[in-house]
Amino acid sequence: MFIYLNKKIAIPNGVKLRCCQWNADQGWIACGGEGGLLKVLKLESSGKGKERGIAGTSNLTMNQTLEGHDHDEAVVCAAWNEVYKKLTTSDEKGLIVVWMFHKGMWYEEMINNRNKSVVKDMKWCADGQKICICYEDGAVIVGSVDGNRLWGKEFKMQLQYCEWSPDARQIL
C-alpha cells in the first residue's frame, strides 16, 4: 500500500518539529516540537474517488494545541493508543503526558516523570492494554492503560527503540 499526504499545516513562529505520529484508524496526527509545542490535527476523509481507485480529498476538521509540556522543552516522542483513543507524549526532560479524547477535545489525563533520563521511544501494544517506555539510560518500563506500573528492567546500555510482538507477550 502506498500513502501520500499532502496537507499544508501551519506551525506557529517557524517552530521546528521533533516528532510526528499518525493515528490511521481515526485520522489523527500529533505534531510535537520545540518550545513544548504539541498540536493534534484531525483529517476527515470524504471517501470520494475511492471507488475509481483514486485518492479522495481530506479536510482538516480539528486543530488543537495541547498545553502540558514545559515551554522550555521540546516534545520529542509521541505514541497513539488507537483502541482507547489516547495519545502519550514525552519531552526532552522525560516528562510523559497521557492525553484522552473526551467530548470533542483532548485533555491531560495523567503525568509521569522519572526524573532520570530522556524517553527515546514509546509503543502501545496492539490491544491498547500496555505501553512500553524505553529510556536513553537503559531503563524499560511497561505500564497499563490505567496508569499502573507492570514491569521494569534496567539494561547496561543506551536504548533507542522498542516494539511489541504481535501477541503483546514480548518486547523487542
Disulfide bonds with the S-S distance in Angstrom:
none
